[in-house]
């Protein structure tokens, strides 16, 4: 059985909000179709989408790369704030 590589990191919720906001600026009509690429190292996460790149400090547990739809970022933030913690994994 093949294992799917895991990308795991700890990020401050405030940094995640800033990254999501920067990636979604001026993209209203493409927010449903565009994707965000996350490149995670042991100390930083780089969030990239067409024409936008931002980097934030993280604690990378399992470095790697992942692509996810931009429309998921607000949903992730909604769920994350329910934990009432300053950091999320």
Backbone as numpy.savetxt, mean C-alpha at the origin, in Angstrom:
# Nx Ny Nz CAx CAy CAz Cx Cy Cz
2.80 -28.99 -3.78 1.96 -27.83 -3.78 2.85 -26.58 -3.78
2.55 -25.62 -4.67 3.32 -24.38 -4.75 2.83 -23.39 -3.71
3.79 -22.76 -3.04 3.43 -21.73 -2.07 3.47 -20.36 -2.75
2.50 -19.54 -2.43 2.47 -18.18 -2.93 3.40 -17.34 -2.06
4.36 -16.61 -2.67 5.24 -15.78 -1.86 4.45 -14.71 -1.10
4.79 -14.53 0.15 4.11 -13.60 1.02 4.88 -12.29 1.10
4.19 -11.17 0.98 4.77 -9.85 1.20 4.11 -9.32 2.46
4.91 -9.08 3.49 4.37 -8.63 4.76 5.23 -7.52 5.33
4.57 -6.48 5.84 5.28 -5.35 6.42 4.40 -4.65 7.43
5.03 -3.89 8.31 4.32 -3.09 9.30 4.49 -1.63 8.90
3.36 -0.91 8.81 3.38 0.49 8.39 2.52 1.31 9.33
2.93 2.55 9.58 2.09 3.45 10.37 0.85 3.79 9.55
-0.28 3.81 10.20 -1.54 4.10 9.53 -1.50 5.48 8.86
-0.88 6.44 9.51 -0.78 7.79 8.93 0.03 7.77 7.63
1.09 6.96 7.57 1.89 6.86 6.34 1.09 6.16 5.24
0.31 5.17 5.61 -0.53 4.47 4.63 -1.57 5.42 4.06
-2.16 6.26 4.91 -3.14 7.25 4.44 -2.50 8.22 3.46
-1.29 8.71 3.79 -0.58 9.66 2.91 -0.28 9.02 1.56
0.20 7.80 1.57 0.53 7.11 0.32 -0.73 6.90 -0.53
-1.81 6.47 0.10 -3.06 6.24 -0.63 -3.60 7.55 -1.21
-3.48 8.63 -0.45 -3.95 9.93 -0.92 -3.14 10.40 -2.13
-1.81 10.25 -2.05 -0.97 10.67 -3.16 -1.24 9.86 -4.42
-1.48 8.57 -4.27 -1.73 7.73 -5.44 -3.09 8.02 -6.08
-4.04 8.50 -5.30 -5.38 8.72 -5.83 -5.64 10.15 -6.30
-4.68 11.06 -6.11 -4.87 12.45 -6.54 -5.06 12.54 -8.06
-6.03 13.30 -8.47 -6.31 13.59 -9.88 -6.51 12.33 -10.72
-7.09 11.30 -10.15 -7.27 10.04 -10.85 -8.70 9.53 -10.77
-9.63 10.41 -10.49 -11.00 10.00 -10.24 -11.56 9.08 -11.33
-11.35 9.44 -12.58 -11.94 8.63 -13.65 -11.21 7.31 -13.87
-9.97 7.18 -13.38 -9.21 5.96 -13.58 -9.03 5.15 -12.29
-9.60 5.61 -11.20 -9.43 4.95 -9.91 -9.95 3.51 -9.91
-10.97 3.23 -10.70 -11.54 1.89 -10.76 -10.68 0.92 -11.56
-9.86 1.43 -12.48 -9.11 0.54 -13.37 -7.61 0.53 -13.13
-7.05 1.58 -12.53 -5.60 1.64 -12.31 -5.17 0.74 -11.15
-3.90 0.37 -11.18 -3.32 -0.47 -10.13 -2.19 0.26 -9.44
-1.88 -0.18 -8.25 -0.73 0.33 -7.50 0.26 -0.82 -7.34
1.52 -0.52 -7.57 2.59 -1.49 -7.35 3.27 -1.13 -6.05
3.46 -2.11 -5.19 4.15 -1.91 -3.92 5.43 -2.74 -3.94
6.53 -2.06 -3.72 7.83 -2.73 -3.63 8.29 -2.55 -2.19
8.40 -3.65 -1.47 8.70 -3.61 -0.04 10.10 -4.16 0.22
10.91 -3.36 0.92 12.21 -3.82 1.37 12.15 -3.96 2.89
13.26 -4.18 3.52 13.25 -4.35 4.98 13.00 -3.04 5.72
13.14 -1.90 5.04 13.00 -0.61 5.73 12.09 0.39 5.04
11.65 0.13 3.81 10.82 1.09 3.08 9.85 0.37 2.15
8.74 1.05 1.86 7.78 0.57 0.86 7.61 1.68 -0.17
7.75 1.32 -1.43 7.56 2.26 -2.52 6.23 1.95 -3.18
5.35 2.94 -3.20 4.03 2.82 -3.81 4.11 3.52 -5.16
3.75 2.81 -6.24 3.83 3.39 -7.58 2.53 3.15 -8.33
2.14 4.18 -9.08 1.05 4.06 -10.02 1.42 4.96 -11.18
0.67 4.95 -12.24 1.02 5.72 -13.43 1.26 7.18 -13.05
2.49 7.65 -13.24 2.83 9.05 -12.99 3.06 9.43 -11.55
2.97 8.51 -10.60 3.11 8.84 -9.18 3.93 7.78 -8.46
4.85 8.26 -7.64 5.65 7.36 -6.80 5.80 8.02 -5.44
5.64 7.23 -4.39 5.87 7.72 -3.04 6.51 6.61 -2.22
7.34 7.00 -1.27 8.04 6.02 -0.45 7.83 6.35 1.02
7.57 5.32 1.82 7.36 5.50 3.25 8.18 4.47 4.02
8.48 4.80 5.26 9.22 3.88 6.12 8.32 2.76 6.60
8.85 1.56 6.60 8.12 0.39 7.08 9.10 -0.54 7.78
8.55 -1.54 8.43 9.32 -2.64 8.96 8.97 -3.85 8.10
9.81 -4.15 7.11 9.53 -5.23 6.18 9.82 -6.59 6.78
8.79 -7.38 7.00 8.96 -8.73 7.55 9.29 -9.73 6.45
8.58 -9.64 5.32 8.82 -10.49 4.15 8.85 -9.56 2.93
10.04 -9.06 2.56 10.13 -8.14 1.42 9.68 -8.79 0.12
9.25 -7.95 -0.80 8.81 -8.43 -2.11 8.02 -7.35 -2.83
7.29 -7.77 -3.83 6.49 -6.84 -4.63 5.08 -7.39 -4.80
4.13 -6.48 -4.89 2.74 -6.88 -5.08 2.03 -5.78 -5.88
1.05 -6.19 -6.66 0.21 -5.24 -7.41 -1.22 -5.41 -6.93
-1.87 -4.27 -6.66 -3.26 -4.33 -6.26 -4.04 -3.17 -6.86
-5.31 -3.36 -7.09 -6.14 -2.30 -7.66 -6.20 -1.08 -6.73
-6.13 0.11 -7.31 -6.21 1.34 -6.51 -7.52 1.42 -5.73
-8.57 0.86 -6.27 -9.86 0.94 -5.58 -9.86 0.19 -4.26
-8.87 -0.69 -4.02 -8.79 -1.41 -2.75 -8.16 -0.59 -1.62
-7.35 0.41 -1.96 -6.67 1.18 -0.91 -7.63 1.84 0.07
-8.69 2.51 -0.37 -9.63 3.09 0.61 -10.28 2.02 1.48
-10.56 0.87 0.90 -11.18 -0.22 1.68 -10.21 -0.75 2.73
-8.95 -0.88 2.36 -7.94 -1.33 3.33 -7.84 -0.35 4.49
-7.87 0.94 4.19 -7.80 1.96 5.24 -9.04 1.93 6.14
-10.20 1.69 5.55 -11.42 1.59 6.35 -11.34 0.45 7.35
-10.86 -0.69 6.90 -10.72 -1.85 7.79 -9.63 -1.58 8.83
-8.51 -1.00 8.41 -7.38 -0.77 9.30 -7.74 0.15 10.47
-8.56 1.17 10.21 -8.88 2.09 11.30 -9.78 1.46 12.36
-10.45 0.37 12.03 -11.28 -0.30 13.02 -10.45 -1.00 14.09
-9.18 -1.28 13.80 -8.30 -1.92 14.78 -7.85 -0.94 15.87
-7.97 0.35 15.59 -7.63 1.41 16.55 -6.18 1.28 17.04
-5.28 1.01 16.12 -3.85 0.93 16.39 -3.13 1.89 15.46
-1.99 2.46 15.90 -1.26 3.40 15.05 -0.51 2.73 13.90
-0.31 1.41 13.99 0.40 0.68 12.94 -0.44 -0.51 12.49
-0.23 -0.90 11.24 -0.93 -2.07 10.75 0.04 -2.98 10.01
-0.27 -4.27 10.03 0.55 -5.26 9.35 -0.16 -5.68 8.09
